């Protein structure tokens, strides 16, 4: 009789090994191999939807010539949410497997629940492994309070939204086969387990094999199959709980991020087989759920920065979406022997590089001063075009001189003090003009690509950091 065997899997990249290894040979991470036991009779764990063998020993599936495959594009499911549709690439693709990840309490279940409450013409199966049916009902009433005038509409929605509280993968497949929903929500994948695997729910083997079985289910067969949205948790390191191979299994990986102390949430696509990963969605957390922010620039800037030093407006782009953000800096004399450096929403190492450029190339001595940098709104910006706004805010706080409130900046700062060109300069200028700014500082190398007659805003080119400082402070 065959015996169970022990396998070790790297929870960062999914590399398998017959014995424990300190350093993963695939991704190079240390102490990432976790042990799990594989039943000898389980084979490849969940075999419910694998290819079947015919009576004469032939495989039921056969190779198909590429010319015979029907490539007609199916219409996407409109999620009735402009931000979510944008990040998905135009809507949800039928028969796709989507993974939505985020920290606990960030609003993943709220985003999914309020979205499916709007889908009046779709049959949705909500599989809850963390909350009871009563808890889901209370949350649904909070997100969409029932009114006497909308009684019939509410009844139609309740008929189309089915809730089941189960954590067994086999039972979930039974419910899907019985109800034939258009969309399946699994909240969360860490709570689902299969009887074919002898390990606790949330372990590496359970997460990987359950996700693989769900993928085989939605991709197999010729009948119309539902789309499945998996909700996943984030570990302390900021990665999706479970092996990294989970991200390779699904079609789309959405990251829902933000600070719980702020109102704004950002939805990013880290992987998308059906669209671009450059799109970005912004939401505002409210008492009655999440509200899509159509114009984030107006919410990320305050109206009372007149006369305040250390504030600069940057024309940034996240993905393909331009918006203006407020960059705040505070420079003060170090109270202790070692100066402090702090950055919220900005790369700490890049801040140190910009401070070194200011000291070496411009001549400002900041080695004995504390520097604190903050991106307003709790956002984390990765666009290097806000470098010019960062150093302008730092200099403004250092000399205690305010920057005009009708001026915004964009430009990447190099190590030699030059201002390097940035991408999508036309979109940045158009966003600044739309919000009423009168002047924008851009890299000199971008001027030749800009039509000055197309914008009703003063464009000031800057070749070096000194040019920008003279344009701002005279």
C-alpha positions, 0 to 999 in steps of 0.5 A: 500500500502506497504511503503518504509523502511529505513535500516542501513548497516555497511560499514565495514562488511555489518551488517544490522540493523533496526536503527542506531547504534554507534558501530557495534555488528559484527565487533566492528567498530564505526560510520560505519552504513550508511542509505539507503532506500529500495523500498517496491516493489523491494524485494531483489533489483535486481531480474532479475536473481533470481530463477523463479517460474513455472506456478503451483507455483513450483520453476524452480531450483531443488536440484541435487545429488553431483554425477550427477554434472559435475566437469570437469575443464574448461580451464582457459583464458590465459591473456597473462601476466605472472604476472596476470596469476600467481596472478589469479592462472594460468589464468582467470576462465570462468564464474568468478567474479573478483574485482580489487581494488586500489587507484585513478590513480594507474593504474587499468584501464591501467592494464585491458585495456592493458591486453584485447588489447592482447586477440586477440581471445576473444570478450571483452565488456568494459563498461565505466562509468567514461570515454568516448569512445574517451578517451578510444580510446586515451588510447588504442592508447597510450598503443598499438600504431597502425602501418601500418604493423599491420593494419589488426591485429589492425582491428581484435582487434577493432572488438573483443573489444566492448566499451559502455559508460553506467551506467545502470545495466539493459542496461548492461545486455541487451548489454551482452545478445545481444553481448555474449562476453567472458569477460566483464569489468565494470569500475567502479562498483561505477558508476553502478546503478539499477532502482530498488533501489532509491539511488544515484550511489556509495551508499552502497545499489547500490554497494551491489545489483549491485554486487549481480545481476552480481554474479547471472548472471554469476553463473546462467544458463547452457549456457556459461557465460562471466567472469566479472572483476569489477574495484573498488576504495579505500577509504581514510582508504585503504579499498574497497569503499562500504560494506565489503560484496562486497568482500564476493560476488565476487570470487577473490579480487585483490589489486593493490597498490603502491606509485604514486611517484615510478615506481613500482606497486604490484598486490596481491590476497586478496581472490581467490576461484580458487587459492592461495592468496600467489602469488604476481605480480610486474609491472613497470609504464612506458609511454607506460603502465605497464611492468611486472617485471620478476626479481624484485631483480635487480630493487630493488637494486642499484649498487652504495652502495659500501662504503655507511653506513646504507645500508643492503640487505635483502632476503625477500619473498612476498607470495611465491616469493623470491626477494632481497630488499635494506634496508636503515637506517639513524641514527643521533643525535636528534635536539630536545628533543624528538627523531624522528622515521620514517619508509617507507615500514616497520611497524612503531611499529616493528621498535620501537620493534627492537630499544628496542632490540638493546638497551636492549640486545646489549647495543646500546643507541639510545634513543636520536637519530633520526632513519629513515628507508626506503625500497627502491623502494617504496615497503611495506614489511610484511616479518618478515625475514628482521628484521636482515637486518633492525637492521644491517642497523641501526647499520651500520649508527650509527657507520658509517661503511659500510656493504660489498656489497656482503653480504645479510641477512635474519632472524627474531629478537626476543625480547630476541635478538635471531635470529629466523628461517624463512620459505623457506630458500632454495629459499632465498639462491638460489635468493642471489646466482643467483644475485651474492652474495658471503655470506648470514647470516641466522638463526642457526636453519635453517642450518640443513634444508639446503644442503650446497653442493647445493649452491655455496655461503658462508652460515653464521649461526647466533644464536643471534644478537651479532653473526650477528654483529661480522660476519658483522663488526668483 
